[in-house]
Amino acid sequence: STDGGANWSGLNFNLNPINPVYIGYNNAGLYIALTWTNEYTRIFTSEDGVNFENDEHNIPLEVYGYNVEYFKGLFIVGVKADANHLIWTSADGRIWTPRVTPTTSTLVNGITFASDGNQIIGVTDSYSGAMRSFDGITWQPVFGITTEIATIAYSAEQKIWLCFSPNGVGFTSADGLNWTNIGTIVSIVGA
C-alpha cells in the first residue's frame, strides 16, 4: 500500500517465492524479501517495494524467523542453522554473514526481533534462545526468560520491553538484559 493502507496491490517476483515472504526495508530505498525452500533462503531485492528480483545471492539455509529487522545499517534474520549461528546479517540484502549467537539449541519454528533503536533483542521458540545486541553483530544472552517466546515488543512511551510465551506467560524488562516473569496474562496459542 502506498496510501496508508486504504488500497493494496500485489507484489511481483521474477521467480516463484514458494513459501511465505518476509519483507524488510532500510529507510533508504532498498527492500528485501526472503522466502525459503527446503535447502536455502531465496533473497529478492526491490527499489520500489513492489517489483522484486532474485539475483542468485541466496542464504544456504532456511529462514526461520517471523520478521526481517533493519538495525544500525544491517538487515537481520534468523535462520535454521547450528545453535551458534542462528542470526545472519547483510548491509546490502545480497551478501549475508553468519553471526555467533549465545544459544544452546537450534530453532524449532523461528526467531522474532524487536528494537528500541539502541539495542535489538531476538527471542526464539527454544528454551534458551533470548539474546540482544547493540550493533547486530555481537550477541549476548539475556537473563530471566525461562521459556520459549512467541512475540516481543518495545514500548517507547513507557520505555519497557514486553514478551510473551505461546501460553501467555509474560516477561518485562526495563533494560533488555534482565527480565521479570509477570505471570500468565492470556494464552496466545491459536490466536
Salt bridges, closest charged atoms under 4 A:
ASP55 OD1 - HIS57 ND1 3.06
ASP55 OD2 - ARG94 NE 2.94
ASP82 OD1 - HIS85 ND1 3.06
